[in-house]
C-alpha cells in the first residue's frame, strides 16, 4: 500500500514540475518577427493604394474638360493644360439650348407682317423687327427675355393694344467647346482653375485617344 502511495505522489510532483516549466516559456501565439510585421504592414499599404488609385498606377489617363461657351475660353483652357499634359486635343460640339422667352406676332405673309409693324409704330412701339425664318416665317419679334415675368409684362402690353401677341421659348443650336488631354498618373492638372472662368465646365474621364485625331466623342 505504501508503495502505491509513493508512486502516485511522484507522478503528481512530476506533473507540477512540467506545468511550471511550460508556464515559464513565452507565449508564441500570433507573434511575428519584426521583419514579418514590417512586410505585412507594407503589403496592407500597397493594397490600399491600389484600391484608391483604381489599379495600375503606371497607366496614362485621359480626360476632357468642358463644355465652354467660346473659343477664347477653350484657348485659355488649352494654355493652362499643355504644361501638364502629354497630348492635347480640341473639340467642338453643338447643343440645343434655351435662349429665353420670346414675344412675337404671327403674320400670314410678308405683307401682313409689314402691316403689323406699321401698326406697332403708330402705337408708339419701336423696339420690334420683322423676321423670316423656317421656324416662324414672317413673324414680328417684340423681344427676347431671360425673365419669364418680363416676357409676360411685354405680352400683356401688346395684347392691351388689341394685337394677338404670342409667347414661346426660343431655342437654338449653340456651339460648345472641349479640351481633351492625356496625363501621367503622378501629375495633377489645373482643371479646377478652368472651371472658375467657365462655371459650366467639368472634367470627365474618357477613353484615351491617338495624338492628332480630331475626335468625335459623345458628350459625357
C-alpha positions as YAML, in Angstrom:
chain: A
units: angstrom
residues:
- id: 1
  name: UNK
  ca: [0.00, 0.00, 0.00]
- id: 2
  name: UNK
  ca: [2.82, 2.40, 0.86]
- id: 3
  name: UNK
  ca: [4.44, 1.65, -2.46]
- id: 4
  name: UNK
  ca: [1.33, 2.86, -4.41]
- id: 5
  name: UNK
  ca: [1.19, 5.95, -2.23]
- id: 6
  name: UNK
  ca: [4.74, 6.92, -3.18]
- id: 7
  name: UNK
  ca: [4.12, 6.23, -6.91]
- id: 8
  name: UNK
  ca: [1.03, 8.48, -7.02]
- id: 9
  name: UNK
  ca: [2.86, 11.16, -5.06]
- id: 10
  name: UNK
  ca: [5.82, 11.07, -7.51]
- id: 11
  name: UNK
  ca: [3.53, 11.37, -10.53]
- id: 12
  name: UNK
  ca: [1.79, 14.38, -9.02]
- id: 13
  name: UNK
  ca: [5.12, 16.08, -8.32]
- id: 14
  name: UNK
  ca: [6.28, 15.39, -11.88]
- id: 15
  name: UNK
  ca: [3.12, 16.97, -13.35]
- id: 16
  name: UNK
  ca: [3.59, 20.04, -11.17]
- id: 17
  name: UNK
  ca: [7.19, 20.43, -12.36]
- id: 18
  name: UNK
  ca: [6.17, 20.12, -16.05]
- id: 19
  name: UNK
  ca: [3.36, 22.63, -15.58]
- id: 20
  name: UNK
  ca: [5.77, 25.12, -14.03]
- id: 21
  name: UNK
  ca: [8.26, 24.77, -16.87]
- id: 22
  name: UNK
  ca: [5.56, 25.38, -19.50]
- id: 23
  name: UNK
  ca: [4.34, 28.45, -17.67]
- id: 24
  name: UNK
  ca: [7.83, 29.94, -17.76]
- id: 25
  name: UNK
  ca: [8.01, 29.71, -21.62]
- id: 26
  name: UNK
  ca: [6.93, 32.90, -23.61]
- id: 27
  name: UNK
  ca: [3.61, 32.71, -25.45]
- id: 28
  name: UNK
  ca: [4.27, 32.23, -29.21]
- id: 29
  name: UNK
  ca: [0.67, 32.64, -30.37]
- id: 30
  name: UNK
  ca: [0.25, 35.15, -33.27]
- id: 31
  name: UNK
  ca: [3.72, 36.58, -32.71]
- id: 32
  name: UNK
  ca: [5.64, 37.57, -35.88]
- id: 33
  name: UNK
  ca: [9.27, 38.59, -36.08]
- id: 34
  name: UNK
  ca: [9.85, 42.34, -36.73]
- id: 35
  name: UNK
  ca: [10.71, 41.80, -40.40]
- id: 36
  name: UNK
  ca: [7.46, 39.92, -40.97]
- id: 37
  name: UNK
  ca: [5.45, 42.63, -39.22]
- id: 38
  name: UNK
  ca: [7.00, 45.30, -41.45]
- id: 39
  name: UNK
  ca: [6.34, 43.23, -44.57]
- id: 40
  name: UNK
  ca: [2.72, 42.74, -43.56]
- id: 41
  name: UNK
  ca: [2.25, 46.48, -42.97]
- id: 42
  name: UNK
  ca: [3.81, 47.34, -46.33]
- id: 43
  name: UNK
  ca: [1.55, 44.83, -48.05]
- id: 44
  name: UNK
  ca: [-1.54, 46.39, -46.46]
- id: 45
  name: UNK
  ca: [-0.44, 49.87, -47.57]
- id: 46
  name: UNK
  ca: [0.13, 48.63, -51.11]
- id: 47
  name: UNK
  ca: [-3.34, 47.12, -51.27]
- id: 48
  name: UNK
  ca: [-4.96, 50.32, -50.02]
- id: 49
  name: UNK
  ca: [-3.07, 52.36, -52.61]
- id: 50
  name: UNK
  ca: [-4.19, 50.02, -55.37]
- id: 51
  name: UNK
  ca: [-7.83, 50.34, -54.34]
- id: 52
  name: UNK
  ca: [-7.58, 54.14, -54.10]
- id: 53
  name: UNK
  ca: [-5.88, 54.63, -57.46]
- id: 54
  name: UNK
  ca: [-8.02, 52.15, -59.33]
- id: 55
  name: UNK
  ca: [-5.29, 49.60, -60.03]
- id: 56
  name: UNK
  ca: [-2.33, 50.14, -62.34]
- id: 57
  name: UNK
  ca: [-0.52, 53.33, -61.28]
- id: 58
  name: UNK
  ca: [1.64, 53.44, -64.43]
- id: 59
  name: UNK
  ca: [-1.18, 53.91, -66.97]
- id: 60
  name: UNK
  ca: [-1.65, 57.27, -68.68]
- id: 61
  name: UNK
  ca: [-5.20, 58.55, -68.16]
- id: 62
  name: UNK
  ca: [-7.29, 60.75, -70.43]
- id: 63
  name: UNK
  ca: [-9.83, 63.43, -69.56]
- id: 64
  name: UNK
  ca: [-11.98, 66.06, -71.22]
- id: 65
  name: UNK
  ca: [-12.79, 69.49, -69.81]
- id: 66
  name: UNK
  ca: [-15.92, 71.34, -70.91]
- id: 67
  name: UNK
  ca: [-18.27, 72.49, -72.18]
- id: 68
  name: UNK
  ca: [-17.03, 76.04, -72.66]
- id: 69
  name: UNK
  ca: [-19.17, 78.61, -74.49]
- id: 70
  name: UNK
  ca: [-16.47, 80.40, -76.51]
- id: 71
  name: UNK
  ca: [-13.29, 79.74, -78.47]
- id: 72
  name: UNK
  ca: [-11.46, 82.21, -76.23]
- id: 73
  name: UNK
  ca: [-12.22, 80.14, -73.13]
- id: 74
  name: UNK
  ca: [-11.20, 76.97, -74.94]
- id: 75
  name: UNK
  ca: [-7.89, 78.57, -75.93]
- id: 76
  name: UNK
  ca: [-7.22, 79.68, -72.36]
- id: 77
  name: UNK
  ca: [-8.00, 76.19, -71.08]
- id: 78
  name: UNK
  ca: [-5.57, 74.71, -73.63]
- id: 79
  name: UNK
  ca: [-2.83, 77.09, -72.46]
- id: 80
  name: UNK
  ca: [-3.35, 76.01, -68.84]
- id: 81
  name: UNK
  ca: [-3.35, 72.28, -69.58]
- id: 82
  name: UNK
  ca: [-0.46, 71.98, -72.05]
- id: 83
  name: UNK
  ca: [2.38, 72.27, -69.47]
- id: 84
  name: UNK
  ca: [0.93, 69.28, -67.58]
- id: 85
  name: UNK
  ca: [-0.42, 67.09, -70.38]
- id: 86
  name: UNK
  ca: [1.20, 64.57, -72.72]
- id: 87
  name: UNK
  ca: [-1.25, 65.26, -75.55]
- id: 88
  name: UNK
  ca: [-3.99, 67.88, -76.01]
- id: 89
  name: UNK
  ca: [-6.91, 67.76, -78.45]
- id: 90
  name: UNK
  ca: [-9.56, 70.43, -79.15]
- id: 91
  name: UNK
  ca: [-13.15, 69.54, -79.97]
- id: 92
  name: UNK
  ca: [-16.40, 71.34, -80.77]
- id: 93
  name: UNK
  ca: [-19.95, 70.05, -80.40]
- id: 94
  name: UNK
  ca: [-23.40, 71.63, -80.60]
- id: 95
  name: UNK
  ca: [-26.20, 71.58, -78.05]
- id: 96
  name: UNK
  ca: [-29.82, 72.63, -78.18]
- id: 97
  name: UNK
  ca: [-30.38, 75.30, -75.54]
- id: 98
  name: UNK
  ca: [-32.98, 77.84, -74.48]
- id: 99
  name: UNK
  ca: [-32.23, 81.42, -75.47]
- id: 100
  name: UNK
  ca: [-35.12, 82.89, -73.49]
- id: 101
  name: UNK
  ca: [-38.79, 83.81, -73.62]
- id: 102
  name: UNK
  ca: [-39.84, 85.23, -76.99]
- id: 103
  name: UNK
  ca: [-42.78, 87.59, -77.51]
- id: 104
  name: UNK
  ca: [-43.95, 87.87, -81.15]
- id: 105
  name: UNK
  ca: [-46.82, 88.40, -83.56]
- id: 106
  name: UNK
  ca: [-47.70, 85.82, -86.21]
- id: 107
  name: UNK
  ca: [-48.41, 87.08, -89.73]
- id: 108
  name: UNK
  ca: [-49.78, 85.12, -92.67]
- id: 109
  name: UNK
  ca: [-47.32, 86.52, -95.16]
- id: 110
  name: UNK
  ca: [-44.70, 89.21, -95.64]
- id: 111
  name: UNK
  ca: [-47.23, 91.88, -96.46]
- id: 112
  name: UNK
  ca: [-49.23, 91.16, -93.30]
- id: 113
  name: UNK
  ca: [-46.05, 91.29, -91.21]
- id: 114
  name: UNK
  ca: [-45.15, 94.72, -92.60]
- id: 115
  name: UNK
  ca: [-48.68, 95.95, -91.91]
- id: 116
  name: UNK
  ca: [-48.39, 94.79, -88.27]
- id: 117
  name: UNK
  ca: [-45.07, 96.59, -87.97]
- id: 118
  name: UNK
  ca: [-46.64, 99.83, -89.19]
- id: 119
  name: UNK
  ca: [-49.46, 99.47, -86.66]
- id: 120
  name: UNK
  ca: [-46.94, 98.96, -83.84]
- id: 121
  name: UNK
  ca: [-45.11, 102.10, -84.92]
- id: 122
  name: UNK
  ca: [-48.36, 104.10, -84.85]
- id: 123
  name: UNK
  ca: [-48.98, 102.88, -81.30]
- id: 124
  name: UNK
  ca: [-45.56, 104.07, -80.17]
- id: 125
  name: UNK
  ca: [-43.77, 100.68, -80.20]
- id: 126
  name: UNK
  ca: [-40.43, 100.96, -81.95]
- id: 127
  name: UNK
  ca: [-38.41, 98.04, -80.48]
- id: 128
  name: UNK
  ca: [-39.53, 95.32, -82.92]
- id: 129
  name: UNK
  ca: [-38.34, 93.78, -86.14]
- id: 130
  name: UNK
  ca: [-39.80, 91.61, -88.89]
- id: 131
  name: UNK
  ca: [-38.21, 88.17, -89.11]
- id: 132
  name: UNK
  ca: [-38.39, 85.43, -91.68]
- id: 133
  name: UNK
  ca: [-37.00, 82.00, -90.86]
- id: 134
  name: UNK
  ca: [-38.03, 78.39, -91.24]
- id: 135
  name: UNK
  ca: [-39.40, 78.07, -87.72]
- id: 136
  name: UNK
  ca: [-41.52, 81.22, -87.72]
- id: 137
  name: UNK
  ca: [-41.91, 82.74, -91.21]
- id: 138
  name: UNK
  ca: [-42.93, 86.38, -91.44]
- id: 139
  name: UNK
  ca: [-43.29, 86.96, -87.71]
- id: 140
  name: UNK
  ca: [-42.83, 90.27, -85.93]
- id: 141
  name: UNK
  ca: [-40.49, 89.93, -82.97]
- id: 142
  name: UNK
  ca: [-41.29, 92.01, -79.90]
- id: 143
  name: UNK
  ca: [-38.41, 90.96, -77.68]
- id: 144
  name: UNK
  ca: [-36.44, 88.06, -76.25]
- id: 145
  name: UNK
  ca: [-36.33, 87.95, -72.44]
- id: 146
  name: UNK
  ca: [-34.33, 85.91, -69.94]
- id: 147
  name: UNK
  ca: [-37.01, 86.51, -67.29]
- id: 148
  name: UNK
  ca: [-40.43, 84.94, -67.83]
- id: 149
  name: UNK
  ca: [-42.05, 87.70, -65.77]
- id: 150
  name: UNK
  ca: [-40.59, 90.39, -68.04]
- id: 151
  name: UNK
  ca: [-41.80, 88.49, -71.08]
- id: 152
  name: UNK
  ca: [-45.32, 88.30, -69.64]
- id: 153
  name: UNK
  ca: [-45.35, 92.03, -68.99]
- id: 154
  name: UNK
  ca: [-44.42, 92.66, -72.62]
- id: 155
  name: UNK
  ca: [-47.09, 90.20, -73.74]
- id: 156
  name: UNK
  ca: [-49.76, 91.97, -71.69]
- id: 157
  name: UNK
  ca: [-48.67, 95.36, -73.04]
- id: 158
  name: UNK
  ca: [-49.05, 94.30, -76.69]
- id: 159
  name: UNK
  ca: [-52.33, 92.45, -76.13]
- id: 160
  name: UNK
  ca: [-53.74, 95.52, -74.41]
- id: 161
  name: UNK
  ca: [-53.32, 97.27, -77.80]
- id: 162
  name: UNK
  ca: [-55.63, 94.74, -79.43]
- id: 163
  name: UNK
  ca: [-52.86, 92.67, -81.02]
- id: 164
  name: UNK
  ca: [-52.70, 88.91, -80.62]
- id: 165
  name: UNK
  ca: [-49.15, 88.57, -79.27]
- id: 166
  name: UNK
  ca: [-47.74, 85.10, -78.54]
- id: 167
  name: UNK
  ca: [-45.21, 83.80, -76.02]
- id: 168
  name: UNK
  ca: [-42.82, 80.89, -76.63]
- id: 169
  name: UNK
  ca: [-39.43, 79.56, -75.54]
- id: 170
  name: UNK
  ca: [-36.82, 80.38, -78.17]
- id: 171
  name: UNK
  ca: [-34.30, 77.62, -78.76]
- id: 172
  name: UNK
  ca: [-31.12, 77.42, -80.81]
- id: 173
  name: UNK
  ca: [-28.18, 75.17, -81.61]
- id: 174
  name: UNK
  ca: [-25.26, 76.62, -79.66]
- id: 175
  name: UNK
  ca: [-21.59, 75.61, -80.06]
- id: 176
  name: UNK
  ca: [-19.78, 74.01, -77.14]
- id: 177
  name: UNK
  ca: [-16.01, 73.73, -76.85]
- id: 178
  name: UNK
  ca: [-13.95, 70.99, -75.17]
- id: 179
  name: UNK
  ca: [-10.30, 70.26, -74.40]
- id: 180
  name: UNK
  ca: [-9.24, 66.59, -74.26]
- id: 181
  name: UNK
  ca: [-5.89, 65.69, -72.74]
- id: 182
  name: UNK
  ca: [-3.80, 62.76, -71.53]
- id: 183
  name: UNK
  ca: [-1.70, 62.96, -68.39]
- id: 184
  name: UNK
  ca: [0.68, 60.84, -66.36]
- id: 185
  name: UNK
  ca: [-0.89, 59.32, -63.22]
- id: 186
  name: UNK
  ca: [1.51, 61.11, -60.88]
- id: 187
  name: UNK
  ca: [0.65, 64.58, -62.23]
- id: 188
  name: UNK
  ca: [-2.27, 66.82, -61.31]
- id: 189
  name: UNK
  ca: [-3.96, 69.09, -63.84]
- id: 190
  name: UNK
  ca: [-5.22, 72.64, -63.13]
- id: 191
  name: UNK
  ca: [-8.72, 71.93, -64.47]
- id: 192
  name: UNK
  ca: [-10.38, 73.49, -61.41]
- id: 193
  name: UNK
  ca: [-8.89, 76.85, -62.40]
- id: 194
  name: UNK
  ca: [-10.55, 76.44, -65.80]
- id: 195
  name: UNK
  ca: [-13.91, 75.83, -64.12]
- id: 196
  name: UNK
  ca: [-13.59, 79.13, -62.28]
- id: 197
  name: UNK
  ca: [-13.64, 81.09, -65.53]
- id: 198
  name: UNK
  ca: [-16.10, 78.69, -67.22]
- id: 199
  name: UNK
  ca: [-18.62, 77.73, -64.48]
- id: 200
  name: UNK
  ca: [-20.40, 75.16, -66.68]
- id: 201
  name: UNK
  ca: [-17.16, 73.27, -67.38]
- id: 202
  name: UNK
  ca: [-16.45, 69.97, -65.64]
- id: 203
  name: UNK
  ca: [-13.82, 67.26, -66.00]
- id: 204
  name: UNK
  ca: [-14.77, 63.77, -67.20]
- id: 205
  name: UNK
  ca: [-12.56, 60.73, -67.76]
- id: 206
  name: UNK
  ca: [-12.69, 59.47, -71.36]
- id: 207
  name: UNK
  ca: [-11.11, 56.66, -73.42]
- id: 208
  name: UNK
  ca: [-7.59, 57.63, -74.44]
- id: 209
  name: UNK
  ca: [-7.11, 58.97, -77.96]
- id: 210
  name: UNK
  ca: [-4.36, 58.99, -80.55]
- id: 211
  name: UNK
  ca: [-2.32, 62.15, -81.00]
- id: 212
  name: UNK
  ca: [-3.52, 64.31, -83.88]
- id: 213
  name: UNK
  ca: [-7.05, 62.87, -84.09]
- id: 214
  name: UNK
  ca: [-9.93, 65.29, -84.43]
- id: 215
  name: UNK
  ca: [-12.20, 63.37, -82.10]
- id: 216
  name: UNK
  ca: [-15.94, 62.88, -82.15]
- id: 217
  name: UNK
  ca: [-16.57, 61.61, -78.67]
- id: 218
  name: UNK
  ca: [-20.15, 61.62, -77.38]
- id: 219
  name: UNK
  ca: [-20.79, 64.26, -74.76]
- id: 220
  name: UNK
  ca: [-20.34, 62.97, -71.19]
...
